[in-house]
Amino acid sequence: MRDLLLMALFAFLGAGAAGLAGAGVLVLIRRRSLTASLTVVAAVAVTAMLAGTLAVAWAMFLSPHDLTVVTTVVAMAAVVSLATALLLGRWVVARSRALTLAARSFGDGDFAAPDGPATAELAALSRELQATSARLAESRDRERALEASRRELVAWISHDLRTPLAGLRAMSEALEDGVADEPERYLRQIRAEVERLNVMVGDLFELSRIHAGALALSPSRISLYDLVGDALAGADPLAREHGVRLVGDRVEPVPVEVDGKEMSRVLGNLLVNAIRRTPADGTVAVAAERSGDGVVLSVTDGCGGIPEEDLPRVFDTGWRGTHARTPPAGAGLGLAIVRGIVEAHRGHAAVRNVTGGCRFEVTLPARGVRQPVQAEA
């Protein structure tokens, strides 16, 4: 038993010395390539085995012939083991290099992991890189779309500001020079243009608050019936001017907890958008009903429908569709404000085509809807 423990001690000392030497070499070459590190690891493993075996052989006081035989056998085994380890290491390094080359397309949306078998760690790394690349590509697409939307908004706002400002300048100069035939009419027109600019500036301010996350909500319990009724009353003059009939007979008196002022703005923007796009003698219908997700407010117009390729852009900032659908007083901000306010309430806004027009839907979550109390049996 004592001899066995002594041989184990010699084997441990020989292998330990080789391991410590290998650890020192790895520290020195820690900034080198993976090939060098794998070579050192393989060499340390083989050298540790060789050193332990030779230490035990020498401690056993073998004859010179037997010691030579043992040394030769162990050395040959070490050479074969080292060669095998290096060949396998080259395969791992090749997979690593292929992954490095594939990573050059990272973030472009077309990142593809190298084909063929790989270690579990490299396969997991490839999957994670592929998923992260897809998310980064989506983020870049959203950033490009947002930048394009901002450029479009600046172009529209510049155009919309230039026209009323030019009119205001011409009318003010006419009044100043005393060449206006009907000063009262000029003053009424100036007031109307100022109100139009005031609405545009208010929309820009509201949109900037939404994008900055500074939209502070003050939720209170309010009935959808009252909310829709007030919105219909406010939009009635515009509907009469355009010859459009407003219908709100499918509104359930559901109590919800929302910011009444902001939700009134949502309904007002949707109604104004629907009225301006519905031809004379058309109908704009408002509905409010419970759903599995909470409550759905909808405004259906008679615009004739929106092209399918434009549906995803309807709520984008500055988007106003084709010139044929662009109202003279629009700035492309109303529906963007609608989406921002609804999302601030943890809801979502959507639009879809229906027969003869389109239907805008605002879904408020169930937590903002007071559920009816079940009567006890």
matplotlib code that plots the C-alpha trace (Angstrom):
import matplotlib.pyplot as plt

x = [0.0, 2.9, 4.5, 1.2, 0.8, 4.4, 3.9, 0.8, 2.7, 5.4, 2.8, 1.1, 4.3, 5.3, 1.9, 1.6, 4.9, 3.9, 0.5, 2.1, 4.5, 1.7, -0.4, 2.6, 2.9, -0.9, -0.6, 2.3, 0.5, -3.0, -3.2, -2.2, -4.5, -6.8, -4.5, -1.6, -3.7, -5.1, -1.6, -0.4, -3.4, -2.9, 0.9, 0.3, -2.2, 0.2, 3.3, 1.6, 0.7, 4.2, 5.9, 3.7, 4.4, 8.1, 8.3, 6.7, 8.9, 12.1, 10.9, 10.4, 14.1, 13.6, 16.4, 17.9, 16.2, 12.8, 13.1, 13.9, 11.0, 8.6, 10.0, 9.7, 6.1, 5.0, 6.8, 5.1, 1.7, 2.4, 3.3, 0.1, -2.0, -0.5, -1.0, -4.6, -5.3, -3.8, -5.8, -9.0, -7.9, -7.5, -11.1, -12.3, -10.1, -11.4, -15.0, -14.0, -12.5, -15.6, -17.7, -15.5, -15.9, -19.7, -19.7, -18.6, -22.2, -23.5, -26.4, -27.2, -30.0, -28.3, -26.0, -25.9, -24.0, -21.4, -22.7, -21.5, -21.1, -19.8, -19.1, -22.0, -20.5, -19.9, -23.3, -24.9, -22.8, -23.9, -27.5, -27.1, -25.3, -27.9, -30.8, -28.9, -28.1, -31.8, -32.8, -30.1, -31.3, -34.9, -33.7, -31.8, -34.9, -37.0, -34.4, -34.3, -38.1, -38.2, -35.6, -37.5, -40.7, -39.0, -37.7, -41.1, -42.6, -40.2, -41.1, -44.8, -44.6, -42.4, -45.0, -48.0, -46.3, -45.3, -48.8, -50.6, -47.6, -47.5, -51.2, -50.9, -48.0, -50.0, -53.2, -51.3, -49.5, -52.8, -54.2, -51.1, -51.2, -54.9, -55.7, -58.0, -61.5, -63.1, -60.8, -63.3, -63.0, -59.2, -59.2, -61.5, -59.2, -56.1, -57.8, -58.7, -55.1, -53.7, -56.1, -54.8, -51.2, -52.1, -53.6, -50.5, -48.1, -50.2, -50.0, -46.3, -46.0, -48.2, -46.2, -42.9, -44.2, -45.2, -41.9, -40.0, -42.1, -43.3, -47.0, -48.4, -51.7, -54.4, -56.7, -60.2, -63.3, -65.5, -68.2, -67.5, -71.0, -70.3, -66.8, -68.2, -71.1, -68.9, -66.6, -69.6, -71.0, -67.6, -67.3, -70.9, -70.2, -67.4, -69.6, -72.4, -70.0, -68.9, -72.4, -71.4, -73.7, -72.4, -73.8, -73.1, -75.8, -73.5, -71.9, -72.0, -72.0, -68.8, -66.9, -63.2, -60.3, -58.5, -57.3, -60.5, -58.8, -56.3, -58.9, -61.2, -58.3, -58.0, -61.6, -61.6, -58.6, -60.2, -63.5, -61.9, -59.8, -62.8, -65.1, -62.5, -62.0, -65.7, -67.5, -70.7, -73.8, -71.5, -71.6, -69.1, -70.0, -68.6, -68.8, -67.6, -67.9, -66.3, -63.8, -61.6, -58.7, -60.8, -62.8, -62.6, -63.4, -63.9, -64.5, -65.6, -65.5, -66.5, -63.1, -63.1, -60.3, -56.6, -54.1, -52.8, -49.2, -50.0, -51.8, -48.6, -47.7, -51.0, -50.0, -46.5, -45.5, -46.0, -47.7, -50.7, -51.2, -51.6, -52.4, -55.9, -56.5, -54.6, -56.9, -56.0, -55.6, -53.8, -50.2, -50.0, -49.8, -53.3, -53.0, -49.5, -50.8, -53.6, -51.2, -48.9, -51.8, -53.3, -49.9, -49.4, -52.6, -51.1, -53.4, -52.9, -54.3, -55.0, -56.7, -58.2, -60.2, -63.9, -66.6, -66.6, -64.0, -61.7, -62.1, -59.9, -59.8, -58.5, -58.2, -57.8, -56.5, -58.8, -57.1, -58.4, -61.9, -64.2, -65.7, -69.4, -70.2, -72.0, -75.2, -75.3, -77.7]
y = [0.0, 2.3, 1.7, 2.4, 5.8, 6.6, 5.9, 8.0, 10.9, 10.7, 10.6, 13.6, 15.6, 14.9, 15.8, 18.8, 20.2, 19.9, 21.5, 24.5, 25.0, 24.9, 27.4, 29.8, 29.5, 30.1, 33.3, 34.5, 33.8, 34.9, 37.5, 35.2, 33.2, 30.3, 28.0, 28.7, 28.3, 24.9, 23.7, 24.6, 22.9, 19.7, 19.8, 20.3, 17.3, 15.0, 16.2, 15.8, 12.2, 11.6, 13.2, 11.3, 8.0, 8.5, 9.7, 6.5, 4.4, 6.0, 5.7, 1.9, 1.5, -0.4, -1.9, 0.3, -2.0, -1.9, 1.9, 2.4, 0.3, 2.1, 5.5, 4.6, 3.3, 6.4, 8.8, 7.2, 7.4, 11.0, 11.8, 10.2, 11.8, 15.2, 14.9, 13.8, 16.7, 19.2, 17.8, 18.1, 21.5, 22.6, 21.6, 23.8, 26.7, 26.4, 26.6, 29.6, 31.3, 30.5, 32.1, 35.2, 35.6, 35.2, 37.8, 40.4, 40.6, 41.0, 43.4, 43.4, 41.0, 38.2, 36.8, 33.0, 30.6, 28.4, 25.0, 21.8, 20.3, 22.5, 22.2, 23.0, 26.3, 27.5, 26.4, 28.3, 31.4, 31.1, 31.0, 34.0, 36.0, 35.2, 36.3, 39.4, 40.3, 40.0, 42.3, 44.8, 44.7, 45.3, 48.2, 49.7, 49.4, 51.1, 53.9, 54.4, 54.5, 57.0, 59.2, 59.1, 59.9, 62.9, 64.2, 63.8, 65.6, 68.5, 68.8, 68.8, 71.2, 73.6, 73.5, 73.9, 76.9, 78.6, 78.9, 80.5, 82.7, 84.0, 84.8, 86.5, 88.6, 89.6, 90.5, 92.4, 94.5, 95.2, 96.4, 98.4, 100.1, 100.8, 99.0, 96.3, 96.7, 94.8, 95.1, 93.1, 90.1, 90.3, 90.4, 87.3, 85.5, 86.4, 85.1, 81.8, 81.4, 82.2, 79.5, 77.0, 77.8, 77.5, 74.1, 73.0, 74.2, 72.5, 69.2, 69.5, 70.3, 67.3, 65.0, 66.2, 65.4, 61.9, 61.1, 62.5, 60.3, 63.4, 62.9, 62.9, 61.1, 61.8, 58.8, 59.1, 56.9, 58.0, 56.4, 55.6, 56.8, 60.3, 60.3, 59.4, 61.7, 64.7, 63.8, 63.5, 66.9, 68.5, 67.1, 67.8, 71.3, 69.9, 67.0, 69.4, 71.5, 68.5, 67.0, 63.9, 62.1, 61.0, 57.8, 56.6, 54.2, 51.2, 52.7, 50.6, 52.6, 51.0, 52.7, 53.1, 54.6, 56.9, 60.5, 62.0, 65.0, 62.9, 60.3, 63.1, 64.2, 60.7, 60.5, 64.0, 63.3, 60.1, 61.8, 64.8, 62.4, 60.3, 63.3, 64.9, 61.7, 60.7, 62.2, 64.2, 62.3, 59.6, 58.2, 58.1, 55.5, 55.3, 52.2, 51.1, 47.6, 45.1, 42.6, 39.9, 42.4, 45.1, 47.6, 48.6, 52.1, 52.2, 54.9, 53.7, 56.1, 56.0, 56.9, 54.1, 52.2, 52.6, 50.7, 47.6, 48.7, 51.9, 50.4, 49.9, 53.6, 55.2, 56.0, 57.2, 60.8, 63.0, 60.4, 61.8, 59.3, 60.4, 64.0, 63.0, 61.9, 64.8, 67.4, 71.1, 71.6, 68.4, 68.1, 64.4, 64.5, 63.6, 59.8, 59.8, 61.6, 59.1, 56.2, 57.9, 58.7, 55.2, 53.5, 55.7, 54.1, 50.7, 50.1, 49.9, 51.5, 49.7, 50.3, 47.9, 48.2, 47.5, 47.6, 51.2, 52.6, 51.8, 51.2, 52.7, 50.7, 51.8, 48.9, 49.8, 47.1, 45.3, 46.9, 50.3, 48.9, 48.4, 44.9, 44.5, 43.1, 39.8, 39.6, 37.0, 34.2]
z = [0.0, 0.8, -2.5, -4.3, -2.5, -3.3, -7.0, -7.0, -5.4, -8.0, -10.8, -9.2, -8.9, -12.5, -13.9, -11.6, -12.7, -16.4, -15.7, -13.9, -16.7, -19.2, -17.2, -17.2, -21.0, -21.4, -19.4, -21.6, -24.8, -23.7, -26.4, -29.2, -31.5, -30.5, -32.4, -30.1, -27.0, -28.2, -29.1, -25.6, -24.0, -26.0, -25.3, -21.6, -21.4, -23.2, -21.3, -18.0, -18.8, -20.1, -17.0, -14.6, -16.3, -16.5, -12.9, -11.7, -14.0, -12.7, -9.1, -9.6, -10.3, -13.5, -15.4, -18.2, -20.8, -19.2, -18.6, -22.3, -23.4, -21.1, -22.2, -25.9, -25.6, -23.6, -26.0, -29.0, -27.3, -26.5, -30.1, -31.4, -28.8, -29.5, -33.2, -32.8, -30.4, -32.9, -35.8, -33.8, -32.6, -36.2, -36.9, -34.0, -35.1, -38.7, -37.4, -35.3, -38.4, -40.5, -37.8, -37.8, -41.6, -41.3, -38.5, -41.1, -42.3, -38.7, -38.5, -42.3, -41.9, -43.9, -41.3, -41.7, -39.5, -41.2, -42.4, -41.0, -37.5, -34.7, -31.0, -28.7, -27.6, -31.2, -32.3, -29.4, -30.3, -33.9, -32.9, -30.6, -33.2, -35.8, -33.5, -32.5, -36.1, -37.0, -34.2, -35.1, -38.8, -37.6, -35.5, -38.4, -40.6, -38.0, -37.7, -41.5, -41.6, -38.7, -40.4, -43.7, -41.8, -40.1, -43.4, -44.9, -41.9, -42.3, -46.0, -45.3, -42.4, -44.5, -47.3, -45.0, -43.2, -46.3, -47.8, -44.8, -44.0, -47.6, -47.3, -44.0, -45.3, -48.4, -46.5, -43.8, -46.5, -48.2, -44.9, -44.1, -47.5, -47.3, -50.6, -49.1, -50.4, -47.4, -44.4, -42.2, -44.6, -44.5, -40.8, -40.6, -43.0, -41.0, -37.9, -39.6, -40.9, -37.4, -35.9, -38.5, -37.6, -33.9, -34.4, -36.3, -33.6, -31.0, -32.9, -33.1, -29.4, -28.6, -30.8, -29.3, -25.8, -27.0, -28.6, -25.6, -23.2, -21.4, -21.9, -18.4, -18.1, -15.5, -15.6, -14.3, -14.5, -17.4, -19.5, -23.1, -23.9, -22.6, -24.2, -27.7, -27.3, -26.6, -29.5, -31.9, -30.7, -31.3, -34.8, -35.9, -37.4, -39.6, -40.6, -41.6, -43.6, -45.6, -45.9, -43.9, -41.5, -38.1, -36.6, -33.0, -32.1, -31.3, -28.2, -25.0, -21.8, -20.6, -17.8, -18.4, -16.6, -19.1, -19.4, -20.7, -22.3, -24.3, -25.3, -26.5, -28.7, -30.0, -31.0, -32.3, -34.6, -35.9, -36.6, -38.3, -40.4, -41.3, -42.2, -44.4, -46.4, -46.7, -49.7, -49.3, -48.4, -46.8, -43.3, -40.5, -37.9, -34.3, -32.2, -28.8, -27.5, -25.2, -26.5, -25.1, -24.8, -23.1, -25.1, -28.8, -30.1, -33.8, -36.4, -39.9, -42.8, -46.5, -48.0, -50.5, -48.8, -48.4, -50.6, -48.8, -49.2, -47.4, -44.4, -42.3, -42.7, -41.9, -38.3, -39.2, -38.5, -41.5, -43.7, -45.6, -48.4, -52.0, -52.9, -53.8, -50.2, -48.6, -47.0, -47.4, -43.7, -42.7, -41.6, -41.2, -37.4, -36.3, -36.6, -35.2, -32.2, -31.9, -31.9, -29.3, -26.9, -27.2, -26.6, -23.6, -22.3, -22.9, -25.8, -29.6, -32.7, -36.0, -39.3, -41.9, -45.0, -45.0, -47.7, -49.1, -46.7, -43.8, -40.1, -37.4, -34.2, -30.8, -28.3, -24.6, -22.3, -19.8, -16.8, -17.9, -18.3, -15.3, -15.6, -14.7, -11.3, -11.5, -9.5, -6.8, -7.2]

ax = plt.figure().add_subplot(projection="3d")
ax.plot(x, y, z, "-o")
ax.set_aspect("equal")
plt.show()
